[in-house]
């Protein structure tokens, strides 16, 4: 077995996956720019001034990750 063939195949697979991730990210950003109401707003507070309760973290991430 030619070792160069193994590395060439994995590089090609990575290139295909990378191209797909870039296309999906681009499509998502384009959609959010055209429809800002669809973008997920991330709640923030200064780290040295406040903390979010765990319940807020769960309330935020559960809908985002289950969508």
N, C-alpha and C positions, 0 to 999 in steps of 0.2 A: 504494500500500500504506500502510495506517495504522500508523505507528510504535508507537502505544500498544498495538495488537494483538500486535505482536512481543514487547514487554516483558511484557505480561500473560501470554502463553503461557509464556515462560521462567520467570516467577515461579510460575505454577501447576505447572510441571514440577518446580521446586525444592521447592515445598511437598509434592508427592507423594513425592519422593525423601527429603526430611527426615522425613516421617511414617513411611515404610518403615524408615529407619535407626533411628528411635526405637523402633518396634515390635520390630524384630529385637534391638536391644540390651536392651530390657525383657524379652523372652522368654529371652534368654541369661542375664541376671542372675537371673531367676526360677528357671530350671532349675538354675543353680549353687547358689542358696540352698537349693533343695529336695534337691539331690544334691551336697554339697560334694566328694565324691570325684571328680566330673567336672571340677572347676575345675583349671586349670593353675597349678601352683605355680612362681613365678618365683624362682630362686635370687638371693640378694643378699649383698653384703659391703660393709662401709664403704669408701668410695672412697679414703680416705687410708690404709687399712691393708692392702688386698689387691687383687689383680687376678685376673680369670678368664682362664684360657688360651683361646686361640682355639678349641681343640677342644671345650671345654665350651659355648661359644657355639653352635657348629654342632650339637652333640649336643642342645642345648635347642631351638633354633629349627627345625631340620629337621622333627621330628615335629609341632611346633605348626603350622607353616605348611603341612604336607602333609596334615593331618587334614581 
